[in-house]
Amino acid sequence: MPIAAAKGWLAGVNDTATTPSYFAIDRPETNEVTHKGPVLRANALTKTYGIAPVETHALSGVDLQIAPGESIAIMGQSGSGKTTLLHLLAGILPPSSGTVSWRGRDLAAMSDGERTKLRRSEFGFVFQSGQLLPELPAQENVALPLLLTGLDRKLSVDLARQQLARLGLDGLGHRRPGELSGGQAQRVAIARALVSDPEVIFADEPTGALDNATGWDVMRALRESAHICGAALVVVTHNPEVAHWCSRTVTMADGRIAQVASQRVPDPNPNYGGTPPPPPPRPPMPMDSLGAWGATR
């Protein structure tokens, strides 16, 4: 995020809010999604580990397009290739063949430095364990992506505090990860993923270490936060209830896309505080009826 944009964002914070809310920050108009076409496009992706004759084919010809602001759940059994697909989409791993394009640019054609900058500024990451630095307080964990770009320390921490407040963690910025509950720590990880105003958020089993009620609350926060900032959300999960938070579910099997389904995303109900309601029915949808943003095998 440019320094000028960060200052503009901070100036737009609603300082009169006294109760935690997912809508506590007024986003500037410059953060609205204005791009046309997919933010990410995967074409004929393959990924092979090992050397012949002992090889593992993790991905075998995957095509996928991700639109600005949409939410996608990638599901499948262990070894189906879902996490490998996320790593290729995020530029963490190179494909064995095929391409991943970001705004029309092949990630493999970028330098290591360009891919690192892309992951730092345009991509946000949430992992199952949070991967917070235990020696840093929550606000500094959240501010870290901004500090790595060279943004002023005070401004970075101020922005981090606003993200924490937005996720219901106002006043907890000085606590270290070991002093937070599992749900609180995961919301800190969400705040860190969002603080640089990314265009895509990648979440790998974000509720895997949480109980059902806490996981529901974390997914509500993640989906609503991504929606507010206009970011696309890509979630790897084995949990169908987590997938219900996304508008499209891609099911992987044997390194290929086996099924694609679209569903209505449930109301996040920010004031809700009880047991999560059951997810709505999710009938499968044929691949050829998905339209422009469909994934094909």
C-alpha positions in Angstrom: 0.0 0.0 0.0 1.5 3.4 -0.9 2.1 5.7 2.0 -0.3 8.3 0.7 -3.0 5.7 0.4 -2.3 4.5 3.9 -2.6 8.0 5.3 -5.8 8.5 3.4 -7.2 5.3 4.8 -6.3 6.2 8.4 -7.9 9.6 7.9 -11.1 7.9 7.0 -11.4 5.9 10.2 -14.6 6.4 12.1 -13.2 7.5 15.5 -16.6 7.9 17.0 -17.3 4.2 17.0 -17.4 2.9 20.5 -18.4 -0.8 19.9 -16.4 -3.3 17.9 -17.8 -3.8 14.4 -16.8 -5.4 11.2 -17.8 -2.1 9.5 -15.8 0.3 11.8 -13.5 1.5 9.0 -14.8 3.7 6.1 -12.9 2.5 3.1 -11.9 5.2 0.6 -13.3 5.1 -2.9 -9.9 4.2 -4.3 -10.2 0.7 -2.7 -13.3 -0.2 -4.6 -12.9 -3.0 -7.2 -12.6 -1.4 -10.6 -10.6 -3.9 -12.6 -12.3 -6.1 -15.2 -11.3 -9.6 -16.0 -9.9 -12.2 -13.6 -7.3 -11.3 -11.0 -5.9 -14.8 -11.3 -6.0 -17.3 -14.1 -4.6 -20.8 -14.0 -4.1 -22.5 -17.4 -3.4 -26.3 -17.7 -1.5 -26.4 -14.4 0.5 -29.5 -13.5 2.7 -30.1 -10.5 4.9 -33.2 -10.2 7.1 -34.0 -7.2 10.1 -36.4 -7.4 12.0 -37.8 -10.3 10.9 -40.7 -12.6 10.2 -43.5 -12.0 9.2 -42.3 -8.5 6.9 -39.4 -9.2 3.8 -37.9 -7.5 1.5 -36.0 -9.7 -0.1 -33.4 -7.4 -1.9 -31.5 -10.2 -2.8 -32.7 -13.6 -4.2 -30.0 -15.9 -6.1 -27.6 -13.8 -7.9 -24.5 -15.3 -9.3 -21.9 -13.0 -10.3 -18.2 -13.1 -10.8 -16.0 -10.0 -12.8 -12.8 -10.4 -12.2 -9.7 -8.4 -14.1 -9.9 -5.0 -15.4 -13.4 -5.4 -15.0 -16.1 -2.8 -13.9 -19.7 -3.7 -13.6 -22.7 -1.5 -11.2 -25.5 -2.7 -12.2 -28.8 -1.2 -11.0 -32.4 -1.5 -9.6 -35.3 0.4 -6.0 -35.3 1.7 -3.7 -35.6 -1.3 -6.2 -34.3 -3.8 -4.0 -31.3 -4.7 -6.0 -28.5 -3.0 -3.1 -27.1 -1.0 -0.7 -27.5 -3.9 -3.1 -25.5 -6.1 -3.3 -22.7 -3.5 0.5 -22.5 -3.4 0.8 -22.3 -7.2 -1.9 -19.6 -7.4 -0.1 -17.6 -4.7 3.3 -17.9 -6.5 4.8 -19.8 -3.6 5.6 -22.8 -5.8 6.3 -22.9 -9.5 4.2 -25.2 -11.7 5.8 -28.1 -13.5 3.9 -26.9 -16.6 1.1 -24.5 -17.4 0.8 -20.9 -16.2 -0.6 -18.8 -13.4 -1.3 -15.2 -14.5 -1.8 -12.2 -12.2 -3.6 -9.4 -14.1 -2.3 -10.9 -17.3 1.3 -11.4 -16.1 2.8 -14.8 -15.8 4.0 -15.3 -12.3 6.8 -17.6 -13.5 8.1 -14.8 -15.7 8.5 -12.5 -12.7 11.7 -12.3 -10.8 11.9 -13.6 -7.2 11.8 -10.1 -6.0 8.7 -9.2 -8.0 6.9 -12.3 -6.7 7.9 -11.5 -3.1 6.6 -7.9 -3.5 3.4 -9.3 -5.0 2.8 -11.6 -2.0 3.6 -8.8 0.4 1.4 -6.1 -1.1 -1.3 -7.7 -3.2 -1.8 -11.1 -1.5 -2.8 -11.8 2.1 -2.4 -15.1 3.9 -4.2 -16.8 6.7 -3.0 -20.2 7.9 -4.5 -22.9 10.2 -2.0 -22.1 13.0 -2.0 -18.3 12.3 1.8 -18.3 12.1 2.0 -15.3 14.4 5.4 -14.3 15.8 5.1 -15.2 19.5 7.5 -12.6 20.7 5.6 -9.7 19.1 2.3 -8.2 20.4 -0.7 -8.5 18.2 -0.5 -5.0 16.8 3.1 -5.5 15.7 2.2 -8.8 14.1 -0.5 -7.1 12.1 1.8 -4.1 11.2 4.6 -6.3 10.0 3.6 -6.4 6.3 3.5 -2.6 6.3 6.8 -2.2 8.1 8.4 -4.5 5.5 7.3 -2.1 2.7 9.1 0.8 4.5 6.0 2.5 5.8 6.4 4.7 8.9 6.3 2.7 12.1 3.7 4.8 13.9 1.4 4.9 10.9 1.8 1.1 10.4 0.9 0.4 14.1 -2.0 2.9 13.9 -3.4 1.0 10.8 -2.9 -2.3 12.6 -4.9 -1.1 15.6 -7.7 0.0 13.4 -7.8 -3.5 11.7 -7.8 -5.2 15.1 -10.7 -2.9 16.3 -12.6 -3.7 13.2 -12.3 -7.4 14.0 -13.5 -7.0 17.6 -10.1 -6.9 19.2 -9.9 -3.3 20.3 -7.7 -2.9 23.3 -5.9 -6.3 22.8 -3.1 -5.0 20.5 -0.5 -5.2 23.3 -1.2 -8.9 24.0 1.2 -11.5 22.6 -0.2 -14.5 20.8 0.2 -16.7 23.9 -2.2 -14.4 25.8 -5.0 -14.7 23.2 -7.6 -17.4 22.7 -7.5 -19.5 19.5 -10.2 -17.4 17.9 -8.7 -14.1 18.9 -5.3 -15.2 17.5 -6.9 -16.2 14.2 -8.6 -12.9 13.9 -5.2 -11.3 14.5 -3.9 -13.3 11.5 -6.9 -12.1 9.5 -6.1 -8.5 10.4 -2.5 -9.0 9.2 -3.7 -10.5 5.9 -5.9 -7.4 5.4 -3.8 -4.6 6.6 -1.9 -4.1 3.3 -5.2 -3.9 1.4 -4.6 -7.0 -0.8 -6.6 -8.0 -3.9 -6.6 -11.7 -3.0 -6.6 -13.4 0.4 -5.5 -17.0 0.6 -6.6 -19.0 3.6 -5.4 -22.6 4.2 -7.7 -24.4 6.6 -8.3 -21.2 8.6 -10.6 -22.9 11.1 -8.9 -26.3 11.3 -7.6 -25.8 14.8 -10.8 -24.2 16.2 -14.1 -25.5 17.6 -17.3 -25.2 15.5 -18.6 -22.0 17.1 -15.3 -20.2 17.1 -14.6 -21.4 13.5 -18.0 -20.0 12.4 -17.1 -16.6 13.9 -13.7 -16.6 12.3 -15.1 -17.4 8.9 -17.8 -14.7 9.3 -15.0 -12.2 10.1 -12.8 -13.4 7.2 -15.6 -13.4 4.6 -17.0 -10.0 5.6 -13.6 -8.3 5.9 -12.7 -9.6 2.4 -16.0 -8.3 1.0 -15.6 -4.9 2.6 -12.1 -4.3 1.0 -13.2 -5.9 -2.3 -10.6 -8.7 -2.1 -11.1 -12.1 -3.7 -11.0 -14.9 -1.1 -9.5 -18.4 -1.8 -10.1 -20.9 1.0 -8.7 -24.4 1.2 -10.8 -26.5 3.5 -12.0 -30.0 4.2 -15.1 -28.7 6.0 -18.3 -28.2 4.0 -19.6 -25.7 6.5 -16.6 -23.5 5.9 -17.2 -23.9 2.1 -20.7 -22.5 2.6 -19.2 -19.1 3.3 -17.9 -19.0 -0.3 -19.9 -18.3 -3.4 -18.2 -21.1 -5.3 -16.8 -24.5 -4.3 -14.2 -26.3 -6.4 -13.8 -29.9 -5.4 -10.5 -31.6 -6.2 -9.8 -35.3 -6.8 -6.6 -36.9 -7.9 -5.1 -33.6 -8.9 -8.0 -32.5 -11.1 -11.1 -30.4 -10.6 -13.9 -33.0 -10.2 -16.8 -30.7 -9.5 -17.8 -27.0 -9.2 -20.8 -25.8 -7.3 -22.2 -22.3 -6.7 -24.2 -21.4 -3.6 -25.7 -18.4 -1.9 -23.5 -17.1 0.9 -25.2 -17.0 4.3 -25.9 -13.7 6.1 -22.9 -13.0 8.4 -25.3 -11.4 11.0 -22.7 -9.3 12.8 -24.8 -9.0 16.0 -25.2 -12.8 16.3 -23.8 -14.4 19.4 -25.2 -17.8 19.7 -24.9 -21.3 18.2 -24.3 -21.1 14.4 -27.3 -21.9 12.3 -27.1 -24.9 10.0 -25.7 -24.2 6.5 -28.2 -23.8 3.7 -28.6 -26.6 1.2 -26.0 -26.6 -1.6 -27.1 -28.5 -4.7 -24.3 -29.3 -7.2 -24.1 -27.2 -10.3 -22.8 -28.5 -13.7 -19.6 -27.0 -14.8 -20.9 -25.9 -18.2 -23.5 -23.6 -16.5 -21.1 -21.6 -14.5 -20.6 -18.7 -16.9 -17.5 -16.6 -17.5 -15.9 -17.4 -14.1 -16.4 -21.2 -14.3 -13.5 -23.6 -13.7 -13.0 -26.3 -16.3 -11.2 -29.5 -16.1 
